[in-house]
Amino acid sequence: MAKSLEKMLTKRTSLRVMESIQGKYLTSLQHRKPTSTEEEDEAAIFARLEKELETALDEVDVVFEANGLARMEKTYADAQVRREDGTIVMEIFANKVVPFSVEATSHAVWEHFVHSMDHIPSRFVYQKQLKTETTDDTLMESFGLELVGSRNATAAFRVRQIRRKFVQPHRVVIAWPMYSEALELSAEPTKGVRLHEKCFTVVKALPNASGRRGALIQSCYVLRPEIYGHVADRERILTTLTDFLLDSVSHTISSSHQMIENYLLDGALRFRAEPIALTQVADQAEVVEDKPLLQQQE
């Protein structure tokens, strides 16, 4: 446990430096309006996303069985690209092993999704609107999103998503279907490009013969770009978008996992500090109580 915490401490400094840089950049986006060209009513979009959540638990099992995550119990990251029904499908996924309980880890994951996604480096959220009051298991929101990839490539989207947490006896599943409209690609205004995403994060116990506790965080994003209408250079746009998303989403997942570790680590350090502080207070109290006795003996 101590070695794991020590390793985690060495990782979080660089991420927090990136977060401070992000904060300066995000200030310039606060007044930007994510203007959408989408004609579909937003209420209809959220109704469709809500419908997709009805089959989320079955889908996560199918997806994890197909890409191998169902049988993988180690830290790992990969991506797969395939053609399906005439379009590209991307699966970007990663595992993270942490030395904490499933209860603590799943709580940290949900807290991250509700409060910290806006602070991921190279991922800038603006004009966020909560569509319903956030509950213990559901978050529905609409926002503008700008992603910065390697070589300073950028893309801007109008995003609608619903996150929902499912607590099962053997695991906790957080699923969130997303519907995004591309507004800009490589700093150029873009029309006629949609992105359908089904995303999952699973937290489950990590079997350990030594009896030490641990949890496995498994995240997978399934992305399906769609180009509609009369769009010139369809294949070029699709290729550019695919390359960009493979890079950007992989970074989002790895950053999320690191920030979740940081949250757990901070909690563990506070827990360790409190008993020490209480011991010091108790020692001081004993000294105070002993003083009158010493004075009487003198």
C-alpha contacts under 8 A as a table, 3 or more apart, distances in Angstrom:
res1	aa1	res2	aa2	distance
1	M	4	S	5.15
1	M	5	L	6.27
1	M	99	P	6.44
2	A	5	L	5.16
2	A	6	E	6.19
3	K	6	E	5.02
3	K	7	K	6.30
4	S	7	K	5.23
4	S	8	M	6.27
4	S	99	P	6.96
5	L	8	M	5.04
5	L	9	L	6.22
5	L	265	L	6.57
6	E	9	L	5.17
6	E	10	T	6.68
7	K	10	T	5.39
7	K	11	K	6.80
8	M	11	K	5.33
8	M	12	R	6.71
8	M	261	E	7.02
8	M	262	N	7.15
8	M	265	L	7.27
9	L	12	R	5.78
9	L	13	T	7.57
9	L	262	N	7.77
9	L	265	L	7.70
10	T	13	T	6.67
11	K	14	S	6.60
11	K	15	L	7.31
11	K	258	Q	7.80
12	R	15	L	5.25
12	R	16	R	6.25
12	R	258	Q	7.26
12	R	259	M	7.72
12	R	262	N	6.49
13	T	16	R	5.28
13	T	17	V	6.36
14	S	17	V	5.13
14	S	18	M	6.40
15	L	18	M	5.11
15	L	19	E	6.28
15	L	121	P	7.58
15	L	255	S	7.73
16	R	19	E	4.83
16	R	20	S	6.40
17	V	20	S	5.29
17	V	21	I	6.56
18	M	21	I	5.09
18	M	22	Q	6.16
18	M	121	P	5.63
19	E	22	Q	4.94
19	E	23	G	6.27
19	E	119	H	6.07
19	E	120	I	6.65
19	E	121	P	5.49
20	S	23	G	5.13
20	S	24	K	6.79
21	I	24	K	5.46
21	I	25	Y	6.62
21	I	121	P	7.91
22	Q	25	Y	5.11
22	Q	26	L	5.96
22	Q	119	H	7.26
22	Q	120	I	7.89
22	Q	121	P	5.76
22	Q	122	S	6.83
22	Q	124	F	7.54
23	G	26	L	5.10
23	G	27	T	6.48
23	G	119	H	7.69
24	K	27	T	5.53
24	K	28	S	7.46
25	Y	28	S	5.69
25	Y	29	L	7.24
26	L	29	L	5.21
26	L	30	Q	6.64
26	L	124	F	6.11
26	L	125	V	7.63
26	L	126	Y	7.77
27	T	30	Q	5.54
28	S	31	H	7.21
28	S	32	R	7.99
29	L	32	R	5.20
29	L	126	Y	6.36
30	Q	126	Y	5.75
30	Q	127	Q	6.79
31	H	127	Q	7.80
32	R	126	Y	7.45
32	R	127	Q	7.54
33	K	127	Q	6.75
33	K	144	G	7.57
34	P	127	Q	7.37
34	P	143	F	7.54
34	P	144	G	5.17
34	P	157	F	7.52
34	P	158	R	6.06
34	P	183	L	7.81
35	T	158	R	7.67
35	T	183	L	7.81
36	S	158	R	6.62
36	S	181	E	7.42
36	S	183	L	7.20
37	T	191	K	7.29
38	E	181	E	7.37
40	E	44	A	7.07
40	E	45	I	7.21
41	D	44	A	5.33
41	D	45	I	6.57
42	E	45	I	4.97
42	E	46	F	6.36
43	A	46	F	5.25
43	A	47	A	6.15
44	A	47	A	4.98
44	A	48	R	6.24
45	I	48	R	5.21
45	I	49	L	6.33
45	I	160	R	7.72
45	I	179	Y	7.67
46	F	49	L	4.94
46	F	50	E	6.05
46	F	160	R	7.29
46	F	161	Q	7.42
46	F	162	I	7.64
47	A	50	E	5.09
47	A	51	K	6.28
48	R	51	K	5.04
48	R	52	E	6.38
49	L	52	E	5.08
49	L	53	L	6.58
49	L	161	Q	7.12
49	L	162	I	6.75
49	L	177	P	5.91
49	L	178	M	7.18
49	L	179	Y	7.91
50	E	53	L	5.31
50	E	54	E	7.13
50	E	162	I	7.16
51	K	54	E	5.55
51	K	55	T	7.91
52	E	55	T	6.00
52	E	56	A	6.73
52	E	177	P	6.95
53	L	56	A	4.88
53	L	164	R	7.83
53	L	175	A	7.30
53	L	176	W	7.40
53	L	177	P	7.15
54	E	57	L	7.83
55	T	58	D	5.53
55	T	59	E	6.15
56	A	59	E	5.03
56	A	60	V	6.07
56	A	175	A	6.52
57	L	60	V	5.38
57	L	61	D	6.66
57	L	173	V	7.66
58	D	61	D	5.45
58	D	62	V	6.54
59	E	62	V	5.07
59	E	63	V	6.06
60	V	63	V	5.14
60	V	64	F	5.95
60	V	200	F	6.79
61	D	64	F	5.28
61	D	65	E	5.97
61	D	70	A	7.47
62	V	65	E	5.24
62	V	66	A	6.20
63	V	66	A	5.22
63	V	67	N	6.27
64	F	67	N	5.36
64	F	68	G	5.78
64	F	69	L	4.79
64	F	70	A	4.97
65	E	68	G	5.33
65	E	69	L	6.39
65	E	70	A	5.11
65	E	71	R	7.52
66	A	69	L	7.91
67	N	70	A	7.90
68	G	71	R	5.74
68	G	72	M	6.42
69	L	72	M	4.93
69	L	73	E	7.86
69	L	95	N	7.93
69	L	218	Q	7.48
73	E	95	N	7.72
73	E	97	V	7.91
73	E	206	L	6.98
73	E	216	L	6.94
74	K	95	N	6.54
74	K	96	K	6.91
74	K	97	V	6.34
74	K	216	L	7.71
75	T	94	A	7.31
75	T	95	N	4.76
75	T	96	K	4.59
75	T	97	V	5.66
76	Y	94	A	5.40
76	Y	95	N	4.95
76	Y	96	K	6.87
77	A	92	I	7.94
77	A	93	F	5.81
77	A	94	A	4.02
77	A	95	N	6.29
78	D	92	I	6.20
78	D	93	F	5.71
78	D	94	A	6.39
79	A	90	M	7.21
79	A	91	E	5.52
79	A	92	I	4.30
79	A	93	F	6.14
79	A	246	L	7.39
80	Q	90	M	5.80
80	Q	91	E	5.13
80	Q	92	I	6.50
81	V	88	I	6.94
81	V	89	V	5.76
81	V	90	M	4.62
81	V	91	E	6.47
82	R	88	I	5.81
82	R	89	V	5.37
82	R	90	M	6.67
83	R	86	G	6.26
83	R	87	T	5.50
83	R	88	I	4.68
83	R	89	V	6.06
84	E	87	T	5.45
84	E	88	I	6.22
84	E	89	V	6.53
87	T	224	R	7.38
87	T	225	P	7.38
87	T	226	E	7.37
88	I	224	R	6.17
88	I	225	P	6.70
89	V	222	V	7.03
89	V	223	L	5.78
89	V	224	R	4.92
89	V	225	P	7.40
90	M	221	Y	7.81
90	M	222	V	5.65
90	M	223	L	5.07
90	M	224	R	6.58
90	M	242	T	7.83
90	M	246	L	7.67
91	E	220	C	6.77
91	E	221	Y	5.64
91	E	222	V	4.57
91	E	223	L	6.49
92	I	220	C	5.66
92	I	221	Y	5.24
92	I	222	V	6.65
92	I	246	L	7.09
92	I	249	V	7.22
92	I	250	S	6.48
93	F	218	Q	7.45
93	F	219	S	5.45
93	F	220	C	4.13
93	F	221	Y	6.28
93	F	250	S	7.52
93	F	253	I	7.66
94	A	218	Q	5.90
94	A	219	S	5.47
94	A	220	C	6.63
94	A	253	I	7.16
94	A	254	S	7.56
95	N	216	L	6.84
95	N	217	I	5.59
95	N	218	Q	4.50
95	N	219	S	6.50
96	K	216	L	5.78
96	K	217	I	5.00
96	K	218	Q	6.50
96	K	257	H	6.82
97	V	206	L	7.92
97	V	214	G	7.18
97	V	215	A	5.96
97	V	216	L	4.71
97	V	217	I	6.33
98	V	214	G	5.81
98	V	215	A	5.48
98	V	216	L	6.44
98	V	217	I	7.71
98	V	261	E	7.17
99	P	213	R	6.30
99	P	214	G	4.32
99	P	215	A	6.37
100	F	104	A	6.53
100	F	105	T	6.30
100	F	213	R	6.17
100	F	214	G	4.84
100	F	215	A	5.90
100	F	264	L	7.72
101	S	104	A	5.33
101	S	105	T	6.03
101	S	205	A	7.29
101	S	213	R	5.98
101	S	214	G	5.54
101	S	215	A	5.81
102	V	105	T	5.06
102	V	106	S	5.84
102	V	171	R	7.71
102	V	203	V	6.42
102	V	204	K	5.90
102	V	205	A	5.79
102	V	214	G	7.27
102	V	215	A	5.40
103	E	106	S	5.40
103	E	107	H	6.19
104	A	107	H	5.20
104	A	108	A	6.25
104	A	264	L	7.58
105	T	108	A	5.03
105	T	109	V	6.18
105	T	203	V	7.22
105	T	215	A	7.00
105	T	260	I	7.90
105	T	264	L	7.17
106	S	109	V	4.99
106	S	110	W	6.25
106	S	172	V	6.61
106	S	203	V	6.03
107	H	110	W	5.30
107	H	111	E	6.16
108	A	111	E	5.09
108	A	112	H	6.06
108	A	260	I	5.96
108	A	263	Y	6.54
108	A	264	L	6.65
109	V	112	H	5.08
109	V	113	F	6.37
109	V	260	I	6.07
110	W	113	F	5.14
110	W	114	V	6.20
110	W	165	K	7.83
110	W	174	I	7.90
111	E	114	V	5.17
111	E	115	H	5.82
111	E	116	S	7.28
112	H	115	H	5.38
112	H	116	S	4.70
112	H	117	M	6.23
112	H	256	S	7.66
112	H	259	M	7.60
112	H	260	I	6.49
113	F	116	S	6.01
113	F	117	M	5.53
114	V	117	M	7.12
114	V	139	L	7.30
115	H	118	D	7.36
116	S	119	H	5.43
116	S	120	I	7.27
117	M	120	I	5.68
117	M	256	S	7.44
118	D	123	R	7.05
118	D	124	F	6.43
118	D	125	V	5.70
119	H	123	R	7.39
119	H	124	F	7.63
120	I	123	R	5.55
120	I	124	F	7.67
120	I	252	T	6.94
120	I	255	S	6.39
120	I	256	S	7.03
121	P	124	F	7.74
121	P	255	S	7.52
122	S	147	L	5.82
122	S	148	V	4.91
122	S	149	G	7.02
123	R	145	L	7.12
123	R	146	E	6.04
123	R	147	L	4.82
123	R	148	V	6.50
123	R	252	T	7.53
124	F	145	L	5.70
124	F	146	E	5.09
124	F	147	L	6.35
125	V	128	K	7.04
125	V	143	F	6.70
125	V	144	G	5.75
125	V	145	L	4.71
125	V	146	E	6.55
126	Y	143	F	6.14
126	Y	144	G	5.17
126	Y	145	L	6.46
127	Q	143	F	5.52
127	Q	144	G	5.97
128	K	141	E	7.03
128	K	142	S	5.83
128	K	143	F	4.21
128	K	144	G	6.77
129	Q	141	E	5.67
129	Q	142	S	5.22
129	Q	143	F	6.11
130	L	133	E	6.96
130	L	134	T	7.74
130	L	139	L	7.80
130	L	140	M	6.05
130	L	141	E	4.47
130	L	142	S	6.50
131	K	140	M	5.52
131	K	141	E	5.32
131	K	142	S	7.12
132	T	139	L	7.46
132	T	140	M	6.08
132	T	141	E	7.67
133	E	139	L	7.63
134	T	137	D	7.88
134	T	138	T	5.99
134	T	139	L	5.07
134	T	140	M	7.22
135	T	138	T	5.28
135	T	139	L	6.77
137	D	163	R	7.85
137	D	164	R	5.35
137	D	165	K	4.76
137	D	166	F	7.34
138	T	162	I	7.07
138	T	163	R	5.55
138	T	164	R	4.50
138	T	165	K	6.56
139	L	162	I	5.61
139	L	163	R	5.00
139	L	164	R	6.54
140	M	160	R	7.84
140	M	161	Q	5.96
140	M	162	I	4.33
140	M	163	R	6.38
141	E	160	R	5.95
141	E	161	Q	5.72
141	E	162	I	6.51
142	S	158	R	7.57
142	S	159	V	5.61
142	S	160	R	4.47
142	S	161	Q	6.60
143	F	158	R	6.08
143	F	159	V	5.41
143	F	160	R	6.74
144	G	156	A	7.31
144	G	157	F	5.87
144	G	158	R	4.77
144	G	159	V	6.10
145	L	156	A	5.59
145	L	157	F	5.16
145	L	158	R	6.33
145	L	159	V	6.87
146	E	154	T	7.00
146	E	155	A	5.69
146	E	156	A	4.30
146	E	157	F	6.41
147	L	154	T	5.56
147	L	155	A	5.36
147	L	156	A	6.37
147	L	248	S	6.92
148	V	152	N	6.04
148	V	153	A	5.75
148	V	154	T	4.55
148	V	155	A	6.80
148	V	248	S	7.00
149	G	152	N	5.67
149	G	153	A	5.03
149	G	154	T	6.04
149	G	244	F	6.55
149	G	247	D	6.37
149	G	248	S	5.21
150	S	153	A	6.06
150	S	247	D	7.20
150	S	248	S	7.77
153	A	186	S	5.73
153	A	244	F	7.45
154	T	184	E	7.92
154	T	185	L	6.30
154	T	186	S	5.12
154	T	187	A	6.45
155	A	182	A	7.42
155	A	183	L	7.56
155	A	184	E	5.33
155	A	185	L	4.56
155	A	186	S	5.98
155	A	187	A	6.94
156	A	182	A	6.01
156	A	183	L	5.33
156	A	184	E	4.93
156	A	185	L	6.70
157	F	180	S	5.98
157	F	181	E	5.36
157	F	182	A	4.44
157	F	183	L	5.22
157	F	184	E	7.06
158	R	180	S	5.41
158	R	181	E	5.15
158	R	182	A	6.57
158	R	183	L	6.94
159	V	178	M	6.92
159	V	179	Y	5.86
159	V	180	S	4.38
159	V	181	E	6.64
160	R	178	M	5.77
160	R	179	Y	5.33
160	R	180	S	6.35
161	Q	176	W	6.45
161	Q	177	P	5.85
161	Q	178	M	4.39
161	Q	179	Y	6.39
162	I	176	W	5.30
162	I	177	P	6.17
162	I	178	M	6.99
163	R	174	I	6.78
163	R	175	A	5.72
163	R	176	W	4.25
163	R	177	P	7.26
164	R	174	I	5.55
164	R	175	A	5.50
164	R	176	W	6.31
165	K	172	V	7.14
165	K	173	V	5.80
165	K	174	I	4.36
165	K	175	A	6.60
166	F	172	V	5.79
166	F	173	V	5.05
166	F	174	I	6.14
167	V	171	R	6.56
167	V	172	V	4.60
167	V	173	V	6.46
168	Q	171	R	5.24
168	Q	172	V	5.75
168	Q	173	V	7.74
170	H	204	K	6.55
170	H	205	A	7.60
171	R	202	V	6.88
171	R	203	V	5.68
171	R	204	K	4.53
171	R	205	A	7.28
172	V	202	V	5.75
172	V	203	V	5.21
172	V	204	K	6.57
173	V	200	F	7.04
173	V	201	T	5.89
173	V	202	V	4.56
173	V	203	V	6.55
174	I	200	F	5.73
174	I	201	T	5.16
174	I	202	V	6.35
175	A	198	K	7.54
175	A	199	C	5.74
175	A	200	F	4.52
175	A	201	T	6.50
176	W	198	K	6.17
176	W	199	C	5.27
176	W	200	F	6.49
177	P	196	H	7.77
177	P	197	E	5.65
177	P	198	K	4.44
177	P	199	C	6.03
178	M	195	L	7.99
178	M	196	H	6.10
178	M	197	E	4.91
178	M	198	K	6.29
178	M	199	C	7.76
179	Y	194	R	7.48
179	Y	195	L	5.98
179	Y	196	H	5.05
179	Y	197	E	6.38
180	S	194	R	5.75
180	S	195	L	4.97
180	S	196	H	6.56
181	E	193	V	6.14
181	E	194	R	4.53
181	E	195	L	6.20
182	A	185	L	7.31
182	A	190	T	6.34
182	A	191	K	6.94
182	A	192	G	7.78
182	A	193	V	5.48
182	A	194	R	5.96
182	A	195	L	7.45
183	L	189	P	5.86
183	L	190	T	5.07
183	L	191	K	6.55
184	E	187	A	5.67
184	E	188	E	5.19
184	E	189	P	4.42
184	E	190	T	4.86
185	L	188	E	5.34
185	L	189	P	6.65
185	L	190	T	6.32
185	L	241	L	7.58
190	T	193	V	7.14
191	K	231	V	7.74
192	G	227	I	5.55
192	G	228	Y	5.04
192	G	229	G	5.95
192	G	230	H	7.66
192	G	231	V	6.57
193	V	225	P	7.16
193	V	226	E	5.76
193	V	227	I	4.60
193	V	228	Y	6.42
194	R	225	P	5.84
194	R	226	E	5.02
194	R	227	I	6.33
194	R	228	Y	7.87
195	L	223	L	6.79
195	L	224	R	5.78
195	L	225	P	4.46
195	L	226	E	6.00
196	H	223	L	5.82
196	H	224	R	5.09
196	H	225	P	6.28
196	H	226	E	7.63
197	E	221	Y	6.82
197	E	222	V	5.50
197	E	223	L	4.51
197	E	224	R	6.29
198	K	221	Y	6.03
198	K	222	V	5.16
198	K	223	L	6.69
199	C	219	S	7.54
199	C	220	C	5.71
199	C	221	Y	4.38
199	C	222	V	6.05
200	F	218	Q	7.92
200	F	219	S	5.61
200	F	220	C	5.31
200	F	221	Y	6.53
201	T	217	I	6.91
201	T	218	Q	5.39
201	T	219	S	4.23
201	T	220	C	6.47
202	V	216	L	7.89
202	V	217	I	5.85
202	V	218	Q	5.06
202	V	219	S	6.48
203	V	215	A	6.66
203	V	216	L	5.63
203	V	217	I	4.77
203	V	218	Q	6.45
204	K	215	A	5.68
204	K	216	L	5.49
204	K	217	I	6.99
205	A	213	R	7.83
205	A	214	G	6.20
205	A	215	A	4.61
205	A	216	L	6.19
206	L	213	R	7.42
206	L	214	G	5.33
206	L	215	A	4.90
206	L	216	L	5.71
207	P	214	G	7.76
208	N	211	G	5.54
208	N	212	R	6.32
208	N	213	R	7.32
208	N	214	G	7.77
209	A	212	R	7.81
217	I	257	H	7.84
219	S	253	I	7.13
221	Y	249	V	7.98
225	P	238	L	7.41
225	P	242	T	7.99
227	I	231	V	7.43
227	I	234	R	7.03
227	I	238	L	7.74
228	Y	231	V	7.08
231	V	234	R	6.01
233	D	236	R	5.28
233	D	237	I	6.20
234	R	237	I	5.25
234	R	238	L	6.09
235	E	238	L	5.00
235	E	239	T	6.04
236	R	239	T	5.18
236	R	240	T	6.11
237	I	240	T	5.12
237	I	241	L	6.03
238	L	241	L	5.16
238	L	242	T	6.03
239	T	242	T	5.13
239	T	243	D	6.20
240	T	243	D	5.37
240	T	244	F	6.16
241	L	244	F	5.11
241	L	245	L	6.07
242	T	245	L	5.26
242	T	246	L	6.17
243	D	246	L	5.37
243	D	247	D	6.54
244	F	247	D	5.38
244	F	248	S	6.06
245	L	248	S	4.96
245	L	249	V	5.53
245	L	250	S	7.90
246	L	249	V	5.75
246	L	250	S	6.11
247	D	250	S	5.49
247	D	251	H	6.45
248	S	251	H	5.18
248	S	252	T	6.29
249	V	252	T	4.83
249	V	253	I	6.23
250	S	253	I	5.30
250	S	254	S	6.31
251	H	254	S	5.25
251	H	255	S	5.99
252	T	255	S	5.20
252	T	256	S	6.05
253	I	256	S	5.09
253	I	257	H	6.25
254	S	257	H	5.20
254	S	258	Q	6.26
255	S	258	Q	5.08
255	S	259	M	6.13
256	S	259	M	5.14
256	S	260	I	6.15
257	H	260	I	5.13
257	H	261	E	6.29
258	Q	261	E	5.04
258	Q	262	N	6.25
259	M	262	N	4.91
259	M	263	Y	6.26
260	I	263	Y	5.09
260	I	264	L	6.35
261	E	264	L	5.13
261	E	265	L	6.01
262	N	265	L	4.97
262	N	266	D	6.04
263	Y	266	D	5.28
263	Y	267	G	6.36
264	L	267	G	5.16
264	L	268	A	6.23
265	L	268	A	5.02
265	L	269	L	6.13
266	D	269	L	5.17
266	D	270	R	6.22
267	G	270	R	5.18
267	G	271	F	6.17
268	A	271	F	5.03
268	A	272	R	6.23
269	L	272	R	5.10
269	L	273	A	6.09
270	R	273	A	5.02
270	R	274	E	6.22
271	F	274	E	5.47
271	F	275	P	7.20
272	R	275	P	6.04
272	R	276	I	6.90
273	A	276	I	5.26
273	A	277	A	6.24
274	E	277	A	5.08
274	E	278	L	6.15
275	P	278	L	4.98
275	P	279	T	6.06
276	I	279	T	5.08
276	I	280	Q	6.27
277	A	280	Q	5.13
277	A	281	V	6.30
278	L	281	V	5.10
278	L	282	A	6.16
279	T	282	A	5.04
279	T	283	D	6.14
280	Q	283	D	5.09
280	Q	284	Q	6.24
281	V	284	Q	5.14
281	V	285	A	6.21
282	A	285	A	5.03
282	A	286	E	6.30
283	D	286	E	5.15
283	D	287	V	6.40
284	Q	287	V	5.13
284	Q	288	V	6.36
285	A	288	V	5.12
285	A	289	E	6.23
286	E	289	E	5.06
286	E	290	D	6.13
287	V	290	D	5.14
287	V	291	K	6.40
288	V	291	K	5.47
288	V	292	P	7.83
289	E	292	P	6.57
289	E	293	L	7.63
290	D	293	L	5.37
290	D	294	L	6.36
291	K	294	L	5.16
291	K	295	Q	6.24
292	P	295	Q	5.00
292	P	296	Q	6.18
293	L	296	Q	5.11
293	L	297	Q	6.30
294	L	297	Q	5.16
294	L	298	E	6.35
295	Q	298	E	5.18
